[in-house]
Amino acid sequence: MSLNQFETVTPEGFSLPKAAVKLVNTAALAGWSTGWQWDEDSGGSPFVTVHVADRDTREYFKYTWHSRDTGTLRLRSKLHQAQAGAPWTDGPSVQAAMFRTREVADQRS
């Protein structure tokens, strides 16, 4: 059993998807807040939601990988909030979010 920042248990046989690990690591190195949260749906299928937010601009990305139907984690939801209180919109690809985290960090430099 392993715990993360939200103190949720990683389900047996599962781990963060490689793309999620890359996003979390890239964002953390760029100074963004990161975290992930495991849960399961009403049918018992595990899913994980990754949160990436910039403390200064309040920009926020939220990606959910779900195991429903396939038994393996697949990206199911991509959300983006330009700033706190702004409406949620469809998020960009994980790769584009990684680019954005580096871009914001470079603007601070």
Buried (B, 14 or more C-beta within 10 A) or exposed (E): EEEBEEEBEBBEEBEBBEBBEBBBEBBBEBEBEBBBBBBEEEEEBBBBBBBBBBEEBEBBBBBBBBBBEEEEBBBBEBBBBEEEEEEEEEBBEBEEBBEBBBEBBEEEE
